[in-house]
Amino acid sequence: MTDVPMNFTELSEIKPAKVLELKARIARLGLDLKLVEEQFIRGSGNGGQKINKTSNTVLLKYPPLGLIVRCQRERKRSLNRFIALRELVDKIEIKISPETSRRLRDIEKIRRRKARNRSGGTGKTQV
């Protein structure tokens, strides 16, 4: 479990447009990726031998805000790195700039939809 400096060299499996979008968000928030601590740890759970014997789970820490993100969604380390970094940027954006956070807007949209469904109901009465 060694800390590795964050860089974008291992993200060749991700579409360039997604990488550019993430870089733009990082620049807009003014984040310094040198502050992100990255560890690769052994995975667990479903996925068989590949998951259990390789260190493809990514653990990202952002000490200035005390945030930690752990990702083991995919079998490939490079994809997990990208997903974990994107989730970390989401969490940082929620803390730093909640009014511009896309994730918060999506959560609020779902919350309104659920509230409308609860109050509206189906119009049928129970007998």
N, C-alpha and C positions, 0 to 999 in steps of 0.2 A: 504494500500500500504506500506508494510514493506519490508525492504531489508533482504534478506535471504542469508546466505553464500552458495557458490556453492559447490556441492558435487555430486558424482555419485550414491548415494544410491537409487534414485527414477527412475533409468533408467532400470528397470527390463523388460519393454515391448520391448526394443530394442535388436536386436541380439547382442550377446557378441562380435562377430567379429567387428561389427561397433563401439562398445564402445571402444574396444582395439585400433582400427585404430585412433579414435579421441584422445584417451589418448596419443598415440605415436606422433601424430602431435603436441599436446600441449607440450609434453616433448621436441620434436625437436626444437620448437620455443622458449622454455624456458619461457613459460607463467606461471604466478602465478595466480591461480584461486581465491585466496583471494582478488585480486584487482577487480574482476568482481562483479558488483552490480546487484542483481537480484530482480525483482519485479513481482508480479502477479497482473494483473489488469483485470477488466471486459472486456469481448469481445463485439463485435458489428457485425452487418451484418447478413448474411445468417447462418442458423444453428438452428434457433428457440430458445426456452426457455433455453435449455442447454447452448448455447453460451452466451445469454444475461444476465443470472442470476448468472453464476459462474465465478470465477476469474481464468480462464484457459489461458488467454493471458499472454505470458512471455515477459518481457522487460529486456534486458541485457545491461548494460553499462560498458564500459571499459575506465575509466577516463584518464589513461596515454596517450592514443591516441585519446581520444574524440569520440569514436565509440559507437553507439547505435543500437541495433537490437531488433525489435519487431516481435513476431511470434504468429499467431493465425491460423495456417494452419489446425491443427487437433482439434478434440473436447477434447482430453485428454491432461491434463497438462503435464504429463511426456513426451509424444511425442513432444509437443511444446518446452519443455525445451531442449531436445536433438537437435532438428532442429535449435533452436535459438543459442545454443552453437556452433553447427557446422558452422552456418553462421557467427557467431562472429569470430571464428577461421579463416575462409576464409578471412574475411575482414582484420584481423590482419596480416595474412600471406601476403596478397597483399601489405600492408603498409610496413611490416618489411623485407620480403624476396620475392620480386616479381619474381625473376628468378626460384623459386621452386614452385610457386603457380600453382596448377592444374587448378583452376578456370580461371586464366589468360590465360593458354595454351588453354583451351576450348574456351574462348572468342576469342582469336586470330585465332583459327581454323575456327570458324564460320565466322569471319570477312573476312578471305581469301576466303572462299567458296562463300560468298555473292559477293565479288569483282569479282571473276571469273565468277559468273553467270551474273553479270551486264555487264561485258565487252564482254563475249562470246556471250550472247544472244542465240536465237534459230536458227539463220541463215536465218530466213524468213524476207522478206522485206514487209513493209506496202505499200499499193497502194492507 
